[in-house]
Amino acid sequence: MSLISIIQIGVSLLLIGVILMQERSSGAGGLFGGGEGTFYQARRGVERTIFITTLVLLGIFALVSLLNLVA
């Protein structure tokens, strides 16, 4: 197993964990964007940090996946 594959597995596990940590909307209406009467809600504090971390990990995962494809 190459180093790139190990990095890809590690980043994917971190990405799964961060996604699971994000706050979920209550009820089935949250699945379609209808939670709590508003569609858009500003992210603040820890929620914003988790969201930004998710985006960064997603970018890293995409880059590592492309490197794994090329190598």
N, CA and C atoms as a LAMMPS dump frame, in Angstrom:
ITEM: TIMESTEP
0
ITEM: NUMBER OF ATOMS
213
ITEM: BOX BOUNDS ff ff ff
-5.0000000000000000e+02 5.0000000000000000e+02
-5.0000000000000000e+02 5.0000000000000000e+02
-5.0000000000000000e+02 5.0000000000000000e+02
ITEM: ATOMS id mol type element x y z
1 1 1 N 0.857 -1.17 0
2 1 2 C 0 0 0
3 1 3 C 0.906 1.237 0
4 2 1 N 0.62 2.149 -0.902
5 2 2 C 1.475 3.329 -1.032
6 2 3 C 1.133 4.39 0.016
7 3 1 N 2.031 5.323 0.174
8 3 2 C 1.841 6.411 1.136
9 3 3 C 0.632 7.268 0.764
10 4 1 N 0.429 7.482 -0.534
11 4 2 C -0.714 8.294 -0.972
12 4 3 C -2.03 7.621 -0.592
13 5 1 N -2.099 6.299 -0.714
14 5 2 C -3.311 5.572 -0.328
15 5 3 C -3.574 5.674 1.17
16 6 1 N -2.522 5.591 1.955
17 6 2 C -2.675 5.704 3.412
18 6 3 C -3.157 7.103 3.786
19 7 1 N -2.596 8.124 3.139
20 7 2 C -3.035 9.506 3.392
21 7 3 C -4.496 9.664 2.982
22 8 1 N -4.884 9.081 1.857
23 8 2 C -6.262 9.178 1.38
24 8 3 C -7.232 8.533 2.362
25 9 1 N -6.869 7.394 2.906
26 9 2 C -7.716 6.718 3.889
27 9 3 C -7.836 7.57 5.154
28 10 1 N -6.719 8.118 5.622
29 10 2 C -6.748 8.96 6.823
30 10 3 C -7.607 10.203 6.64
31 11 1 N -7.445 10.883 5.496
32 11 2 C -8.239 12.093 5.236
33 11 3 C -9.716 11.739 5.1
34 12 1 N -10.015 10.601 4.486
35 12 2 C -11.421 10.214 4.336
36 12 3 C -12.059 9.921 5.694
37 13 1 N -11.314 9.294 6.601
38 13 2 C -11.854 9.033 7.94
39 13 3 C -12.082 10.336 8.708
40 14 1 N -11.137 11.276 8.582
41 14 2 C -11.325 12.583 9.221
42 14 3 C -12.535 13.309 8.634
43 15 1 N -12.694 13.224 7.315
44 15 2 C -13.821 13.88 6.651
45 15 3 C -15.146 13.285 7.109
46 16 1 N -15.218 11.983 7.236
47 16 2 C -16.434 11.328 7.732
48 16 3 C -16.744 11.796 9.151
49 17 1 N -15.726 11.851 9.997
50 17 2 C -15.942 12.293 11.375
51 17 3 C -16.426 13.721 11.467
52 18 1 N -15.847 14.616 10.67
53 18 2 C -16.244 16.024 10.713
54 18 3 C -17.656 16.194 10.174
55 19 1 N -18.012 15.454 9.135
56 19 2 C -19.373 15.529 8.594
57 19 3 C -20.378 15.057 9.626
58 20 1 N -20.055 13.998 10.348
59 20 2 C -20.973 13.492 11.375
60 20 3 C -21.102 14.442 12.557
61 21 1 N -20.1 15.299 12.78
62 21 2 C -20.157 16.25 13.888
63 21 3 C -21.048 17.453 13.587
64 22 1 N -21.364 17.678 12.316
65 22 2 C -22.17 18.841 11.965
66 22 3 C -23.573 18.697 12.533
67 23 1 N -24.134 19.834 12.91
68 23 2 C -25.461 19.858 13.511
69 23 3 C -26.502 19.464 12.487
70 24 1 N -27.417 18.613 12.901
71 24 2 C -28.481 18.168 12.015
72 24 3 C -29.754 18.931 12.325
73 25 1 N -30.515 19.239 11.281
74 25 2 C -31.801 19.909 11.47
75 25 3 C -32.789 18.924 12.071
76 26 1 N -33.704 19.435 12.886
77 26 2 C -34.678 18.557 13.519
78 26 3 C -35.815 18.27 12.555
79 27 1 N -36.29 17.044 12.572
80 27 2 C -37.41 16.657 11.737
81 27 3 C -37.012 16.327 10.311
82 28 1 N -37.968 15.737 9.587
83 28 2 C -37.717 15.344 8.2
84 28 3 C -37.675 16.549 7.279
85 29 1 N -38.254 17.672 7.69
86 29 2 C -38.23 18.871 6.859
87 29 3 C -36.834 19.413 6.67
88 30 1 N -35.924 19.096 7.579
89 30 2 C -34.543 19.54 7.463
90 30 3 C -33.828 18.912 6.284
91 31 1 N -34.316 17.757 5.834
92 31 2 C -33.707 17.108 4.683
93 31 3 C -33.874 17.929 3.415
94 32 1 N -34.959 18.683 3.349
95 32 2 C -35.258 19.466 2.156
96 32 3 C -35.07 20.953 2.377
97 33 1 N -34.405 21.344 3.447
98 33 2 C -34.114 22.745 3.708
99 33 3 C -35.222 23.481 4.422
100 34 1 N -36.163 22.769 5.008
101 34 2 C -37.301 23.43 5.629
102 34 3 C -37.288 23.429 7.142
103 35 1 N -36.139 23.348 7.741
104 35 2 C -36.065 23.289 9.198
105 35 3 C -36.177 24.656 9.857
106 36 1 N -36.904 24.769 10.93
107 36 2 C -37.004 25.955 11.789
108 36 3 C -37.504 27.205 11.074
109 37 1 N -38.189 27.063 9.967
110 37 2 C -38.834 28.205 9.32
111 37 3 C -37.924 29.084 8.477
112 38 1 N -36.626 28.879 8.502
113 38 2 C -35.717 29.679 7.681
114 38 3 C -34.883 28.762 6.807
115 39 1 N -34.581 29.242 5.613
116 39 2 C -33.772 28.444 4.697
117 39 3 C -32.29 28.666 4.953
118 40 1 N -31.907 29.918 5.167
119 40 2 C -30.492 30.247 5.366
120 40 3 C -30.263 30.613 6.824
121 41 1 N -29.191 30.085 7.368
122 41 2 C -28.854 30.383 8.759
123 41 3 C -27.354 30.645 8.829
124 42 1 N -26.977 31.734 9.465
125 42 2 C -25.558 32.084 9.57
126 42 3 C -24.848 31.095 10.483
127 43 1 N -23.644 30.724 10.096
128 43 2 C -22.84 29.818 10.916
129 43 3 C -21.925 30.653 11.801
130 44 1 N -21.896 30.296 13.081
131 44 2 C -21.064 31.035 14.03
132 44 3 C -20.351 30.064 14.943
133 45 1 N -19.2 30.488 15.427
134 45 2 C -18.457 29.733 16.441
135 45 3 C -17.974 28.385 15.966
136 46 1 N -18.25 27.369 16.774
137 46 2 C -17.778 26.023 16.506
138 46 3 C -18.388 25.476 15.223
139 47 1 N -19.65 25.793 14.976
140 47 2 C -20.323 25.317 13.766
141 47 3 C -19.61 25.815 12.508
142 48 1 N -19.171 27.068 12.538
143 48 2 C -18.446 27.631 11.399
144 48 3 C -17.086 26.958 11.237
145 49 1 N -16.397 26.711 12.346
146 49 2 C -15.097 26.054 12.304
147 49 3 C -15.22 24.65 11.723
148 50 1 N -16.238 23.923 12.132
149 50 2 C -16.458 22.575 11.614
150 50 3 C -16.777 22.625 10.115
151 51 1 N -17.566 23.611 9.699
152 51 2 C -17.916 23.76 8.288
153 51 3 C -16.678 24.056 7.439
154 52 1 N -15.842 24.977 7.9
155 52 2 C -14.624 25.322 7.164
156 52 3 C -13.662 24.132 7.137
157 53 1 N -13.562 23.405 8.254
158 53 2 C -12.72 22.211 8.305
159 53 3 C -13.201 21.167 7.303
160 54 1 N -14.515 21.03 7.175
161 54 2 C -15.077 20.097 6.204
162 54 3 C -14.664 20.471 4.792
163 55 1 N -14.739 21.757 4.459
164 55 2 C -14.356 22.205 3.122
165 55 3 C -12.87 21.989 2.845
166 56 1 N -12.037 22.273 3.841
167 56 2 C -10.591 22.085 3.683
168 56 3 C -10.266 20.599 3.487
169 57 1 N -10.863 19.737 4.313
170 57 2 C -10.627 18.303 4.18
171 57 3 C -11.137 17.769 2.847
172 58 1 N -12.24 18.325 2.363
173 58 2 C -12.771 17.925 1.064
174 58 3 C -11.788 18.274 -0.054
175 59 1 N -11.205 19.465 0.025
176 59 2 C -10.205 19.86 -0.956
177 59 3 C -8.971 18.987 -0.909
178 60 1 N -8.498 18.695 0.305
179 60 2 C -7.323 17.826 0.463
180 60 3 C -7.625 16.435 -0.076
181 61 1 N -8.822 15.93 0.22
182 61 2 C -9.204 14.604 -0.26
183 61 3 C -9.244 14.566 -1.787
184 62 1 N -9.769 15.616 -2.404
185 62 2 C -9.831 15.672 -3.86
186 62 3 C -8.421 15.701 -4.46
187 63 1 N -7.529 16.493 -3.888
188 63 2 C -6.159 16.551 -4.388
189 63 3 C -5.418 15.227 -4.234
190 64 1 N -5.581 14.606 -3.073
191 64 2 C -4.912 13.323 -2.832
192 64 3 C -5.489 12.252 -3.768
193 65 1 N -6.795 12.304 -4.03
194 65 2 C -7.408 11.348 -4.945
195 65 3 C -6.867 11.513 -6.352
196 66 1 N -6.696 12.771 -6.792
197 66 2 C -6.123 13.008 -8.109
198 66 3 C -4.665 12.535 -8.178
199 67 1 N -3.896 12.791 -7.112
200 67 2 C -2.522 12.297 -7.054
201 67 3 C -2.46 10.777 -7.092
202 68 1 N -3.386 10.143 -6.415
203 68 2 C -3.431 8.689 -6.401
204 68 3 C -3.794 8.152 -7.779
205 69 1 N -4.63 8.869 -8.497
206 69 2 C -5.015 8.461 -9.835
207 69 3 C -3.857 8.57 -10.806
208 70 1 N -3.077 9.647 -10.69
209 70 2 C -1.959 9.904 -11.599
210 70 3 C -0.778 8.992 -11.286
211 71 1 N -0.519 8.777 -9.999
212 71 2 C 0.675 8.012 -9.593
213 71 3 C 0.525 6.53 -9.779
